[in-house]
Amino acid sequence: MATTSQAMGAMGMTRRPRSALAENWSVPDRRRMLQLTLATAWLLDAVLQFQPYMFTRAFGNRMIAGMAVGNPSGLAHQINWAARTIAHHPAASNTAFGLVQLCIAFGIAWRPTLKLALAGSVVWALAVWWIGEGLGGVLARGPSPLTGAPGAVVLYALLAVLLWPRDSQRRREPAPFIAARPLGAAPARAAWLVLWASLAYWALEGVNRSSEGLHNMITAMAGGQPHWLSSLDTSVARVVAHRGLEFSIALAVVFALIAAGTFFSVTAARVTIVVAVALSVIIWVVGQNFGDVFSGSGTDPNSAPLLILLAAAFWPSPGRAVVAPERAPSFEPVGI
């Protein structure tokens, strides 16, 4: 009687040895999936950075210089200096910016360079937040969470810290959510509280609480957008017309509840995180117009998608460990 291997050979089904790549591959855990999502966001930023508009002098003279408006004189001076420098060398500057973001994206996706890329993303994000976003407008008059305050790029830095591929040695029990693994639950919850409480504060700041503040803000966003999106903006602007204070108070209350959400019971925390995601989607569509990516001059998808990614990192995981053993670096294809 022929053996099984002989039978398989006769049928052309000889078993091939698994490659070293297949042996080293494993299904990414939840934290790794969030890291790869962060890498995808950086990749999208790089793609947007290579739009034709960014290679013109207008990128420096209009977009970057525009971030100086309303900021303190010292910060405005630094922004204007950077804007002039970029405008004098638009092609070289923009190519460098795009390549840096590409390196960060692929560095996060490739596990051996993950830590280096996350560390680099913190440095790059803070530099761009300072000069390219003017600190997200938080020192200017009336920063609004609807238009992206405190700035999308600073959220990249926060996510890099909360998704750092190490587990805190100070705790013995499993982390209650992914963002608690590097630093512990208390610092992670404090970061969440400060972020969302700040959004609540800014919702009531300056012109945001005026009768026509929200109307004027949304109407201004309609310019340069596709017809379907500008029509949506116009319709929403009509709804909030003369009701800016009421809507601002309602937004502030929701932001405040979300800020406290991670301190609630597991069920209540999950509800507030779902509300955070839903509100972020609404803001992304109406207030941020998908990060202005349809205009040809948007450099990132704005803050709302990053708020959603952050919410996913705080999703409670009771009753089961989220700690995965650290592995020695091994080669893996991009996206694994």
N, C-alpha and C positions, 0 to 999 in steps of 0.2 A: 504494500500500500504506500503511495507517495506521501511524503510529509507535507505539512501545510505550506512550508516555504517553497517546496518543489511545485506544489499545485498553483500557488500564487505566481511563481515564475513562469509556469506554462501558460498562464492566463495573461501574462504581461503586467502583473501587479506586484512586481518586486518592491519590497519596502525600502524606502530611501532614508538614510540617517538624517535626523533633524539637524539643522544648521545651528551654529553657535548663537546667531541672532534670535532664532526661535526659542532656544533654550533660555535666553536672558529676558525674553519678553514676558510681561505679566500685565494683567488688566489694571489700568490706572485706578487708584483709589480716588475718593471724593476730592481730596486736596489737590491731587495731581490734575484732575479734570478742571478745577478752578484755575490752577496755574496755566494750563493750556488755553483756557478761555481768555485769561489775561494776555497771553502771548498773541492770541488772535486779535485782540483789541489793539495791541502795539503794531501788528502787521497791517491792520486797517489804517491806522494813523500814517504808517509809512507810505501806503498806496495813495492816500489823500495828499500827502506831502509832495508827491511827484505829479500833481496836476499842473497843467500849463500856467495857470495864474501865479503859482508859487515861484516860477522862474522869471517873473517880471519885477520891475522896480516897485510896482504897486504893493507887493507883498511886504516890503519894508516900510515904504512911505505911507501906506494907508493902514494895513492890518496891524503891523507891529506898533507903529507910531500912535495909532488910535488907542492903544492900551494905556498910554500916558495920560489921557484925558481924565481929569478928576482926581488923579493920584497926588500924593504929597510931592513937593518939588524935587526932593532928592531922588525918589524913585522914578519920577517922570524924566529927570535928566538922564538916568541910566537907560531907561527904555528908549528915549530919543537917540542916544548915542548908538545903541544896538540897531535901531531902525535905520539910521544913516549908513552904518557899516554894511548891513544886509542889502540895502538898496544899491550900494556901490558895487557889490559883488553878488548879484542875485542868484546866478546859476551855481556858482561854487558853494555859496552858503546853503542854498536849499538842497543841493545834492548831499552835502555833509549831514544836514538834518535828517534827510530821508534815510541815509545809510545807517546812521546811529540807531534809528528806530527799527530798521530791519535787523540789525545786529542784536538788539534787545529782544525782539520777537523770536528769532531763531535760537538765541541763547537760552531763553526760558524753555523753549520747546525741546531742546537737547539736554538731557538730564546732567551730563558731566559739567556743563557750563551754567547750570541753573542758578546757583548761588551768586556767581559772578555777574550774571545778567540781571538778577533781581537787585543786587547792590548797585549796579550801574544804572538801573532804571530809577532808583531813588534819587541818585545824584542828578541825573538828567531831568527827571520830572520836577525837582525843586528848582533847578536852574530855569527851566521853561516857565514854571509858575511865576518865578520872580520877574523875568524879563518879558517872556512871550505872552503872559496873561495878566501882568500887572498885579500879581497876588490875587488873581481872580476877581479883582474889583472890590475886595472887602474893605479897603481903605478909602475907596471912592464913595461918592454920594449915592446911597440907595442900591447896594448890591442886591440882586434878586435871585432866589433859588430857581425861579422859573426860567431864567436865561442861563443858568449854569454856575452861580456862586456856590461854593467858594472856588470854582475853577476845576475843570475836569482833570487836569494833569496832576494836581495834588492828590487826587484819589488813586492815581496809579502808584504813587509813593506809599500811601497808606495800605493798599492791597499787597504791595510787595512785602511789607513788614508782616502783615497778618497771615500771609501765605508762605512765609519763610519755611524752608524744608527741614526744620528741626523741632523737637518737642521740648517743652519746658521740663527741666529736671526738678523743679520745686514741687510738683504735684505727683501724687501716687495714684489718683483715680483717673479714669478716662476723661478727656476734655468734653465739655458739654456741647461744643460746636467747633467747627474747623478753625475759625479765627482765634480760638483760645489756645491752640496747640503751641505756637511759638513762645508767647509771653505769659500765658495764663488767662483765666476768665476775667479777672478784675480789670487788668489793663485794656483788654479787648472791649469789654463793656463800657469802660470809660471813654474810649475812642468813639464808639458808636454814639454814646450820649452826647459828647461834645459836638460831633458832626451834626446830628439831627436837631439838637437844641439850637445850634447856630442857625440852621435853616429856618427854624421857628422865629428866631429873633429877626433875621433879615426879612422875613415875610411881612413884618410890621415896621420895617425901617424906612424912613424918608418917604420918597414918592410912592413906594409900594402900597402904602395904606391910603393914599389920596383917592378921591372919588373916581378920577379918570386914569389913575396910574396903571392898572392892569390893562385897561382898554388901549391906552397909547402904546404900551409895551408890546402887546400882541399884534396890534395893527402894524407897528414898525417891522415886526418879524415877517410880515407877509410879502414884503418887497423882494423881488428876485426869485421867488419860489414858483414851482409848477402851479398851474391854475387850480388843480384840485386841492392843493395844500394851502394856497393863499385864500381860496374860498372858505376853507375850514377855519383858518385864522380869523377871517372877517366875521364869520358867523359867531365864533366864540367871543370875539371882541364886542359884538353887539350885546351878548348875554351879560357880560360883566360891566358894560357901560353904566356909569353913575353908581355902581355897586362895589367899587374897588375896596373900600374899607371892610365891608361884610365878607367878601371873598378872601381878603387877606387875613382876617381874624380866623375864618374857618380853616384856611391852610395852616396857620400858625398852631391851631389846636391839634390838627392831625399830625403835624411834624413833632409836636411835643409828646403826643401819645406814642409815636413811633420811637422817639428818643428813649422813653422809659420802657419800651417793650421787652428788651432783653433781660430786665430785672423781674419780669412777671413769671408766672408758672409756665410750664412748657406749652400748654395749649394756648394760653393768652399770648405768649411770645410768638408762636407760629402765626396766630391771627394778625398781630401787628406787622410781622415780616411780610405776610401776604399783602397787607394794606400798603406797606412801603413799596413793594414791587408794582402794585397796581397804580399807585400815585406816580411813581417814576415813569411808567409807560405813558400816562396821560401827559405829564410834563414834557416828556421827550417828543411827543407828537405835536402838542399845542404850543408850549412855551419855547421849545428848543428847535422845532422843525427838523427833527432827526439830525441835529448837529449841523444844520445848514449844508449838508453834503450835496444837495441837489443844485446849489448855486455855483458850484465849481470853485468855491473859495473856502470851504469848510476844511479845517485841518484835523478834526477829530469828531467822533459822534457825540461829543459833549458829555455832561456829567451823569445823565440819567441811566445809560447802560451800565456804568461803573457802580452806581448806587444799587442796581439790581444784582450785579456780581457780588458786591459787598453783602447784600442781604442774604444771598445764598451761602456765604461763608459763616453767617450767624444762625443758620437754620439749626434748631436744637436736635440733638441726637441722643435722646435718653435711653438708658438701658443697654447700650452696647458701646464697646470701645471704638474710638475713631483713630486710635494710635496704630500706626503701621511701623514695622521695624525698618530702620534705615538700612539701605543696601549700599554696597560698595559701588562706585560709579562704573557704569558699563555702557557701551555704545547702544543707542536706540535710535531708530529713525525719527525724524521730525514729526511731532504730533503724537508721540507715544509717551 
